[in-house]
Amino acid sequence: MQWADSTALDVVHSILSDTRGSCMFFVGTYRDNEVRVDHDIFNFIERLEISNVRTTKLHLAGLNQHDLNTMISDALCLYPRICKSLTDIVFQKTKGNPFFMLEFVQSLKSRGLLRYNFHQKRWVWNEGMLRGETITDNVLHLLHSKMSCLHRNVQTLLTVMACFGSSTNETVVHRLSESPHFSGVRNGMAEALSDGFIRKDEEGCLHFAHDKVREAAYNLIHYSAKKQFHYNLGKVLYSLFLGEGNDAGDTILLIAGQINHGKEWIIGDQDFRIAVAELNMKAGKKAIDGCDHKTAYSYLRFAISLLPNDHWESHYDLSLSLSFLFSSAANSTCQYNEAEQMIRKTLEMARCLEDQLPSYLLLSQILQAQGKVKDVYDTCSTILTELGESIPESNTLAMASTQIVETINTYEKVGDKWLKGEKTVDKTLHKTLQFYNVISLAAYFCKSHSMLVHFVSKAVQLSLQRGLSEHTALALIQFTSVVTMEDNVVSCYRIAKDAMSLQERFDLTAVIPDLYFNFYGRIAWRFEPLQAGIDKLRQGFEAGLSSGNADMGLHCAIQVIKNTICIGANLSSILEEIGYYLQILETYQSEMGRTFLLIFRETVSTLIDNGKATGIDATPLVGDLDDQKNKFRDSVLYHSAIRCYWLGHTERCRYYSEKCMKGVEQTFWQGGNITAYVAKFFIGLNSLDLLKKNKHIDRSSQVSRLAIAALKGAAVNSDSNFTNKLRLLEAEQQSLAERHWKAIDLYHASITSAKRSGLIHEQGLACEKAGFYFKRVRQNEKALQYFQQARDCYQAWGSSMKVAFIQNELDGLNLPNGI
C-alpha cells in the first residue's frame, strides 16, 4: 500500500467504513522503511479508527536468527548447530528478510561460495572465505548481477515487462514477439518462469515474483536510454496492435503510456504527432468508459499538447472531440476552471449549432457543479430558444395547475400504447429533452415553482407528441417528482414506475443518479418502505461519482442522510456517514451540499447528546429564513421544529412550525417531501402537547386536526411509513378526550406498527407517550413498562439524550417496594 495514492485509499476507506453492515476482511501491507511520516497511509489508518472500523496492526519484522537458522537447516538438510556460522553471515546481510535471504543464498551458490560436497554428501562453505569476501547486502545488486548473466531473450522479456508495470498479459508478450526488435521475448519466458523471476496465473497474466525483481529488471536499461526504450517499445506495439485500423481494446492504454515517454521525438514528426494525439484521445475515452477520470485527464492533456497551433483549422474534427473529452475529464476531476475555459473555447471555435450542442450541455454541467445555477438557466434558455422552443418570462399558479392536469390526462390516454411504441430517431428531440432536463434542475434553485412545472410538463408533452428516447425516462421522473400532490399521487406514482421500467429498453447508465434521486428520494416513499430506497440512493451517489455526474451523485448522498434520519437509523452511524460525505464534498467544492449536510449533522448531534460532543451550527450558512426563495429555508425550519420537539421545547417548536407554514399553509398540508411529512407529524404532536397545557387552544386544535388529516392521507398509500405516526397522533388526541380504552388501543397500534416498519425511534416515542399517559392516569406499573421499552428503543437508536430523559422519569416513578 506504500504505492497507493490518496484516491485509492479513499475508495478502500469508503468500503471498510460502510455503515450498512457489509462483511469484509481486508488485509493491507506496506513497508515502513519506504514511507515517510506524511504518507497518506497514516491518515488512512487514523480515519479508519475515527470511523470505528476494528483494526489490528501487525509489525512483521524479518526472521530472527533462530528461525532463519531453522530455515537454512531445512533447506540444506543439516543440523541447526552446523548451519549457525552460515546463518550468522546471512542474517547480517539480509536482516532476516525471506526473499532477500533466498536471493543471497542463491548468489553464494552461483559464485561457488556455497557448494555441495559429494564426498562428504552435504553442503559446505568456508566461513573464513565468506567473511573475507566483499559480499553485497543490496538485494537489487544481487538481482542485477544475476540478471546480467541471463540469456539476452530473458533479459529482454524482463525489461519489457518492467516497462509495463508489475504484471503483463501473456497475449501482449506473444504479440510483441512478432516484431524483429523483440522476437526473443517469447522464448525467454520459460527460463524466466523456471528461475522464479516471474509467475503466471490461471488467466495467463505474468507477474513479477517481487517488486524488487521488477526494479532490478528495469535497471537493466541504462538511465539515459529509458525514455528511448519506452518510446521504441510503444511504437512497436502501435504498429502491431493499431496497424490497418485494428482495435487495440484495453491495450491502447499500455501503448499510449509507452509512446508518451518520447514526446521530444514525437513533436519532430508532424504526421506521427497527430496519430499519437488520436491515440491518446482514444486512451482517454477508454479511461472515461472505465470511470478512471484522472487517468483520462492525463492522456487527454498530453494529446492536446501535441496539437499544432492551427489545429482548429487543420484538424477540426479531432480538435472538437478532443477538447470536449478533455473538458469532461477536467470537470469530473473537479478542475472546473480548466474545464470551463476549454469548453468555452470549443464553443467559440465550433462551426455550427449541431457541433456546439454537446458542449453547451457540458458547460451547463460544469456551471451546475460550481453552483452557478443562474448561468445554467440562461444558457439552457438560450439554446432551447434556438431549438425552436418558447421560454416564457413567467408562469402563473393557475397556468401551472392546468399544465399538470393536461399532462397527466394526456399520459393516461396514450401512455400504455406510447410506451410500447418505437424509439424515435428524432435527434432534435434528444437534444431538446436533455436541455429541458438540465434547465428544470436550475429552475428549482433560481425560478418559481410554477416555472419549474412549465419545464417538466413541456418535456413530457414533447415526448408524448414525438416519441420515446433515452431521455424520456428522466423527463417523466422529473415531472412526477415536481408535481405530485395528494390529489394526483396515484397517477404520478404510476408514471414514475413506467419511467423506471424504460431501463429495460434503453441504456440509462448515464442518468442513473438523476433517476434514483428523483424516484427513490422524492416519489417512492409515498408507496414503498422508506428503507427500500436508501441503498438505491447510495448506488446513485456512487454512480454519479464514477460517471462524472458528481453533482447529482451528491444530491443522492444528501437524500440518503435525509432518509436515514427519518427511518431512525443508528445516530452514530448517520454521523459517520455525514462525515464521509463532507470529506467528499471538500473535493467537489459543493457549498450547497455542505450546508445541507451541516443542517442534518446539527439535528443528529442534537439527538445524540444535545450537541455537546458533536454539534455544528449551520445557521450562519443558510441565509435569510424569511425569504421564501431561500432553498435552505424549508430544511432549516423543518429540522429546527423536529429538534425542538425531541428536546421538549414546545413553544420553540411552535415558533418554527408557524414559520414553516407562513404564507404557504395550504400547500404545506397538501404536499411536500418526506422531511415535510415527518415535520407535520412532530408539529401535530407538539400541538397536542400544547393542548395538554391549555396553550394556544384554537390554533393547536386546528393544527393537530390538519396533521392527522395529512398523515391519514399519506398512510392510505404507505402503511409502512405513516400508519404508526397516524396512530400516535390519534392516541394523543383520544387521551386528551379521556377516552381511555381507545387511547390504549391506539398507543399499542402505533408501537406495533413502528416495530413492524423498523422505525425504532418512533417505536420509542410511542412507548414514551404511552408511559406518560399511564403516569397521568396513575397507573405507574404500566408507565414503568412503557418507559423501560422507550429507554431500550432510544438506546438502540443511539440517543443518549433521550435515554437520560427517560431514565430520569423512571427514577421519579413512585412505585411500591418490590416493583
N, C-alpha and C positions, 0 to 999 in steps of 0.2 A: 504493500500500500504506500510505500515511500514515493512511488511514481504517480500516484493518483492526484489529480488537481481538485480544486475546491468544488467544482460542479459534480464530479463523480462522487465525492464524499457526501455532498448534499443529497444525492439520489439514494445512497446507502442509508443515510440518516433518516430520510423520509420513510423508507421501507421499514426500518427497525423501530421507529417511533410511532408507527401506525397504531392508532388507538382503537382500531376495530377488531382486535382480538386475533390478528393473523399469527400463525405459528411459523417461526423460522429460527433456525440455528445458524448463526453466522460466525465464521472464523476469519479473522483478518490478521495478516502478519506484516511486519515491517522490520527493517534493520535499524536499530537505534544508532548505529555508527554512521548511517547515511542520511540522517535527518537533522536539521538544525532546530533550535528551540522554538522558532517561529513557524515551523511547518504546520500546514493545515490539519495534519492528522491529530495534533494535540487538541486543537479546537473541536475537532470531530468527536474525540473521546469525551471531552468536557460536556459537549451538547447532549451526548447520549445519557450521561449521568443526570443532567438537568431534566431530561425528558423521562427520567425514572426507568430507563432501559437497564435491565440487570446485566452487568458486565463482569467478566472475570479476566484479570490480567495475568498473563504468564510470561516470565522472563526466561527465554530459552538460551542459556549460555552454551558454549562448546562442551564437548565431553570432558569430564575431569580425567586426570591421569590414570586412575584405576580403571575407569570404564574404557578409556582409549586402549589401555594395555590389554583388556579383555578382548576388545575387537581385533586388535592386531594378533593376539594369541590365537583366536579362532581362525583368522584369515591365513595364518602361516602354519597352523596345526602344531604349535609349540606350547610348552608350558609357560604360564604367565611370567614366572621368575626369569626365564631365559630371554624373554622379549623386552624386559624392562629397560635395558640400555637403549634399544632402538626406540621404544616408546618415549623415553625422555627427550630424545632428539626430535622426534615427530611432533610432540606436544609443544616443544619450544618454537618450532617453525609454524605450526598451524593453529595453536591455541585451542585445539580440540574440535575445530570445525570439520564435520564428517566429510563434506565434499572436498575441502582443501586437503584433508588427510589422504583421501584416496588418490588425488592427483599427485600429491607429494610422494607417496609410496610408489606409485607407478613411475614417476620420474627417476626415483632411486633405482628401480629395476631396469629401466631403459638405459641408464648410464652404467650399469654393471655394479653399482654400489650395494645392491641387494640382489643376490642370485641364489639359485638352487644348487646345492652341492649333492651330486648323485652318489658320491662315495659315502657321505655322512647321512644321505637321504633326509635332508632338511634344508630349510632356508638359512643362509649365513650372511653375515655382514661384518665389516671391520669397523669397530667402534671408533678406533683412533683415526682411521681414514675419514670416516663420516664427520667427526668433529673437526678434523683439519681441513676438509674441503669447504670451499665457499659455495654454500647451497642457498639459493634464494628462498625467502619465505613469502614471496609475492606470487599468489596463485595465477595472476594474469601473465606474469613472466613464464611460469611453468607451462601454462596452456599455450602461450605464444610459441615457446620453444618446441613444444610437442607438435603444434600445427605446422610449424616451419619445415618439419621433416616429412609431412604427408605428401601424397601424390598431388600433382597440380590439379587434377579433377576434383579431389576432395576439398582442397583449398578454395577453388573457385566456387563450389557449392556453398561452403560455409560463409564466404564473403558475400555472396549474393543473398543468402538467407539473412545475414546480419543487416544488410541494407533494407530488407523488407520489414524487419522487426523481430519479435520473439517467436513468431510462427509463420508458416508459409503453406499454402495449399500445394499438394503434390502435383496437381494438374499444371500449375504455373511452371514448376520446375521441368516437367516433361515438355511443355510447350517451348520453354526457353532453350532446351537442348536442340531444337530445330535450327537455331541460329549458329552460324560458324563461330561467332565470338564466344559462345557458351555451350558448345556442343558436348563438352565433357561433364556437365553438371549431373546429368542423369546417371552416368557411370560412377560418379563419386558418391552416390547416395548409399550404396550398400556398405562401403567402408566406413562412412561417417556414422551409420547406424550401428555397425558392429563395434566400433571404437567407443561408442557411448556418447559421442558429441551431440547427437540428435536422437529423437524418438518419434515414432509415428503412431497417431491414434487411430481409432476404428474408422473415422471418417476420412482418412487419407490426408490428414493435416500433419505437417512436420513441425516439431517444436525443438528448440534448443534444450538440452538437458539442464542447463543452469544459465542464469543471466550473465554470469561471468564468462561462460563459454561464448556467448554471443559477443560480449565486449572484446574478448581476445580475438575472435574471428574478424570483427570489424577493424581491429587494429592491424590486421594483416595488410590492409590498404594504407599506404602512406598518407599522412595527414594532408599533404599538398595535393594528393590525387583523388581525394574522396569525392569532391564535387563532380569532377570529370567522370569518375566511375559511376556515380548515381545517374548522371545525365546520359551516359552511353547505355547504361542498363535500361533506363526509361525509353530511349529511342528504339532499342531492340524490341522491347515489349510493345511499344507503339506500333511498330511495323508488323509484328506477329499477330496482335490482337485486333488492331483497328485498320489494318490494310484492307482495301477493297470494300470499305464501308461496313465492316463487321461490328457487331455489338459486343463490347467487352464486358458487359454486366458489371458486377461489383469490382472486377479487376481494374476498372477505369480509375478508381481512387488510388490504387497502387501505382499505376502507370504515371498519373499526374504527379504524385508525390515524388517519384524518382526524377522525372524530367525537370520539375521545378527547381531542382538544385542547380541547374545550369542556365540561369537567367542571362548571365553575361554572354553565353553563346547563342541563346535563343534570340536575343534582341538583334543580333547581327544578321539574322536570316529572315527577311521580310515575309516570305511566304510561310515559313515554319512558325513564326511567332503568332500568326493568325490561327494556324492549325492548333497550336498549344493553347491559345486563348479559348478556342472552341472546346478543346479537350477539358480545360479547367471549368468551363461553363457546364459541361456535361457532368463532370465530377461534382460540382456544386449542386446541380439539380439532383443527382443521385443521393448526396448527403441530406438535402432537404427532404427527399422522399423517405429517408430513414430517420427523420426528425433530429438530425445532428446539425443544428443550425450554426454552431460555432465553426465546425469544420467547413461547412458550406461557405460561410463568410470568408474564411481564409482562401479557399480555392477561387471564389468569385473576385475577391480583391486582387489576387495575383493575375487573374485573367484581364481585368480592367487595366492593370499596369502595363500590359503588353500591347494594348491598342495604340495605333498611331494617332497623331494629333488630329487628323482629319477623319477619324473613324466614323463619325455620323454621316459623312458624305460618301466615304469609300466602302464602308461595311455597315450599312444602315440596319439591316435585319439582325445582325449579330449584336450591334450596339443596343438596339431596342430590347432584345431578350436579356442580354447580359445585365443591363442597367436595372431592369425590373427585378431580376432574380437577386441581384446584389442588395437592392433596397429592401426586398422581402427578408433576406437573411439578416441584414442590419437591424431591421425592425424587430425580428424575432429574438435578437441578442441584446435588445434594449439600447441600441445605439441610434436613438431616434433622430438626433440632429443630422447625422450622416445619412440616414435613410431618407429623411425629408429633403435634404439638399439634392441627393441623387435623383429622387423621383420627380422633383420639380424640374430638374434639368432634362429629364426624359420627356416630361410633358411639353417643355419648350421646344424640343427637337423633333418630337413625333410629327408625322406629316399629315395625319388625318384623325378625325374623332374616333374611328374604329381602333386605331393604334393607341389612342390616349385612354380609352375607357378602362382597361385593366389597371393602368397607372393611377387614374383618378380613384378607383376603388381602394387601391393600396394606400394612396395618400390619405384617404378617409380613415383607414385603419390606424395609420401612423398618428394622425391627429387625435383620434379617439383614445389611443393608448396614452397620449400626453394630457388628456382631459380637455382638449380644445374642441368642445362639442359645438360651439357656435360656428367655428370654421368648418367642421364636418357638415353641419346643416347647410351652410351656404354653398359648399362645394357640391353636395348631392343635389341641392335645389337647382343649381345652375345646369348640371348635367341632365337631370330629369327633364328640364325645360327643353334642352337641345334634343332630347329623345322624343319630344312631342307631347310630354305630359304637362298638365296645367297645375301649377302650385299656387293655391290661394294664400292671400295675406293672413287670413284668419278663418276660423271655423266656429260657428256658434254651437251652444249646447244642444239646441233643437236640431240643427243640421247633423250633428254627430249622432244623436239618438236615431234619426231617420236612416243614416248610413248603416248603423249597426243592424237595425231591423231588416232593411233591404238586403244586406249582405247575407244574413243568416237565412232569410226566407229563400233567397236565390239558391243558396247552397243546399237547403233541404229539398228543393225541387229537382235540382240536377246533379247533386253531389254523387250519388251512387253510380250513375251512368258515367259521369265525368271521370271519376276515379279509375274506372276500368278502360278509359279511352287511351288512344295512342299518345306517346310522348311527342310533344311539339318540337319542331326543328326551327322555330322562330328565334333567331339569335338576338333580335332586338328585345324580345320578351325576357330572355335570360338576363340580359344586362339591366333592363328596367327593373325587374324584380330585385336584383341584387342591390341596386341603389335605393329602392324603396325599403328594403330590409335595414340598410345602414342608416337612412335618414330617420327611420322610426325610432331607433335607439337614441339618436342625437336629439330628436324632438322630445323624448321622455325627459331629458335633462334641461332643455332650453326653451321649450314651447308649451302651450297649454295642452291639457288632456284632450280637448276637442280636436286640436290639430293632429295629435298622435292618432286618434281614432280615424281621422281622414286618411292618413298614410297607410295604416294597416288594412283598412277597408278597401282602399283603392288597389292595393297589391292583390288581395283575394279576388276582387272583381275582375281584374285583368287576367288572372289565371283561369277563372271560370269562363271568361269570354274567349281566350286564345289558346288554352290547352295546358297540359301538365308539363312541368320542367323540374329539374333537380332543385330549383329554388322555391317551388310551390310549398313544400313541407314547412319551411321556415316562415313563409308568408302566412300560412294557416295558423301555425303555432303562435306567432306574434299577435295575430288578430285576436285569438281566443284569450291570450294572457292579458290583453289590454281591455277587452270589452266585457268579460264575464261579470255578471251580476246575479243576484238571487233569482231574477225572473227569466234568465236565459242560460242558467248554469248547465242544465242537462244537454241542451243543444251545443253549447260551446265545448263541453267535455267530449261529445261525440265527434265534433270536428277535429279536436286535438288528437283524439285516438286515431282518426283517419290519417291525419298528418304523420303521426309516428309510424303508421303501417307502410308509408311510402318508402321506408328504409329497405323494404323487400324488393322494390322496383328500381331504386336509384342508389348510387354510391353517395351517401350523405356524410362521409367521414369528415369532410372539411367543416361541416356545420354542427357536428355533434355537441360541442359546448353550448351553442345557441339553442339547439333543440332541447337538450337536457335542462338547461337553466329555465327556459320558459315552461316546459311541460312539468318537470318534477319539482321545480321551485315555485311555480305560480298557478298551476292548474290541477295537477293530480291529487293534491292534498284534499281537495273538495270531495273526492270519492274514494281515494285509496289511503291505507295507513301511512302516516307521515314518515315512519321509519323506512318504508319500502323505497322511497326515492332518494334517501341520503347517499347510499353507495353509488347510485347513478350520477348524482351531482358531483361526487368525488371523481368519478370517471370523467365527467365533463371538465373538471378542473385539470386533471392530468392530460386529457386530450388537447385542451387549449394550450397548455404549456409546450407539449411535444409538437403540436402542429403549427405553432407560431401565432395562434389566436389567443394570446395571453390575456387580453382584456376581458374577453368573455369567460375564459377559464377562471379568472379571479372573481367574476360575478358568481360563478358556480361555488367557489370557495366561501364567499360571503353568505350565500344561501345555505350552505352546509351548516355554518355556525348558527344561523337563524333557526334552522330546523332542529339541530341537536339541542338547543336551549329549550325549544318548545316541547320536545319529547321527554325532557328530564334526563338526558344522558348525564353520566358522572361529571360533575362540575370541574374536577381537577383535570380530567381528560379533555374537556372542552377548552380549558385554559391552555393546555399544552398545544392543542391543535391551532388555537388562535395565535399562539407564539410562533408556530411553524409558518403559518400563512403570513404573519407580519414580517418574518425573515425573507420570505419570497418577495413580498411587496417592496422591500428595500432595493431589490434588484430591478424590479419592474417600475419603480418610481410612481406608483399609483396613490396619490394623496387621498383621493376619494375612497378607494378601497381601504386604505389605512384608517381613515376616520370612522367608517362603518365598523371595522373590527374593534377599534378602541371603544366605541359605544357598547358593543357586545361584551367586551372584556370588562367594562365597568359593571355591567349587570352581573356577569358571572362572579367577579370578585366580591361584589356586594352579597351575593347569595352564599358564597363560601364562608366569609368571616366579616361581613360588613365592610369589605375593602381594606381591612387593617394591614394585611400582608401583601396583597396583590393589586390594590386599586390603582387605576389610572384615570384621571379626569379628562374626558374627551370634550368637555364643554367649550373650551377656547377654540376648538377646531370647527364647530358646527355652524357658526354664523348666527344671523338674526332669526330666532324661532317664531317671530310674529310674521315673517314673510312666508306667505302661502306657497311661493315658488321654490323655497329652500328645500332641496331634495333630502336633506338630513332631518328636516323638521318632524315628520311623522315618526321616524325611527326613534329620535331622541325623546319625543313626548310619550310614545308607547312604552319605551323601556323605562322612562322615569316613573310613569304610573305603575308599572309592574314592580319595579324595585321598591317603591314606597309602600305598595301593598304588602309585599313579603316582610318588610320591616315593621309593619303595623302602624304606619303613619297615614291614617285615614284622611286627614284634612289635606295633606300634601298630595296624596293620591287623587283626591277630588280636584285639586287645583290643576294638576296635569291632565286629568280626564276632561275637564271643561276646555282646556286649551286644545286638546285633540279634536274636540267637536266644534270649536268656534268657527262659525261661518260655513261649516260643511256637515252639519249634524245629520241631515237626511241621508246623504251619500255615505257617511260614516257607518250608519247602522245597516245599510243595504249591501255593502260590498267590502272590499279590502283584501289584503294579503293575509297569510297565516298569522303573522305577528299582530295584525289588526284584530283578528278574531280572538286571539289569546288575550289581547288588551281588553276587548269587550267583556270577556269572561271576568277578568280581575276588576274592571270598572263596575260591573254588575255586583260582584261580591262586596266591593267596597261600599257601594250604595246601600246594600243590605246591612252592612256593619254600621253605617251612619244612622240607618233607621232604628237599629237596636239602641243607639244613643240618643234617639229623638232629635236628630240634627238634620236640617235641610229636608224636611219630611216630603214636601210636594215634589221637589226635584229628584230626590233619591228614589222615591216611589216610581217616578216616570222612567228614570234611567234603568232601574232594576227590571221593569217590565220590558223595556226595549232590549236589554241584554238577553233576557230569557227568550224573547221572540227571535232575536238574531241567532242564538245558539240552537233554538228549536229548528229553524230553517236549515242550518248547517248540518245538524245531526240526521236529518232525513236522508241525505246522500252519503254521509261519512260517519257512521256509528262509531268507528274505532277512534276517531279524532275528537268527537264533540259530545257524545252521549254522557260521558262521565261529568263533563263540565255543566251540561244542562241539568243533570240530576242534582248536582251540588247546589246550583242556584235555586232550584225548586225546593230542595231540602231546607235551605236557609229561609226561603220565603214561607214555607209551611211552619218552620219553627217559630218565626215571628208571629204567625197567626195562631200559635199554640195548638196546632193540630199534631199532637204528639206522635200517633202511630204512623201518620203519613210522612212526617219528618224522618222518623227512624227508618222506614222502608226506603225513602229516597237517599238517605245517607248511605245505607247498605248498598243500594243500587249504584251509587257513584263510586264507592270503594271497589265494588266488584268489577264495574266497567273499566275503571282506571287500571286495575290489576291485569285484566284481560288484555288491555291495549298496551301494556308495558309502560304506562306513564307513572313512574314511581313517585315523582314529586307531587303529582296531583292526587295520587292514592294517599300519600302522607297528609296532604292538605285536607282531603275529605275526612280522614281519621281525626285530624286535629279539630276540624269543625264539629264533628260528632262528639268528640271529647268535651268541648266547651258547652255543647248543648246539654249533655248529660250532667255536667258540672252545674249548669244553671238550674236544672230541674232536681238537683241534689241527689243524683244517683252516682256517687263518687266511685263506686266499684266499676261501673260501666265506663265512667270517664277515664279511670286508670287504664283499662284495657285498650281503649282507643288512643289515649296519649302514648302508651307504650308502642302501639303499632305505628303511630305517626313518627315517633323517635327513630324506630328501626328503618322506616322508609327514608327519612331525612339523612340518616347515617349512610345508607346505600347511595343516596343522591350525592352525598359529599358536602352537605351544608352544615358546617359546624355551628353557624349562627342559629339555624333553626333547631338543631339538636339541643343547644344550650337553652333556647327559649322553652322548648317542650320539657326539658329536664327541670327547669325552674317551676313549671306548672305541676309536674309530678311531685316535686319536693313540697309543694304547697298544699297538696290534697290532704284533707283531714280525714284519715281512714282509721277504722278500728284496729286495735292490735291484732297482728297475725295476718293482715291482708297486705 
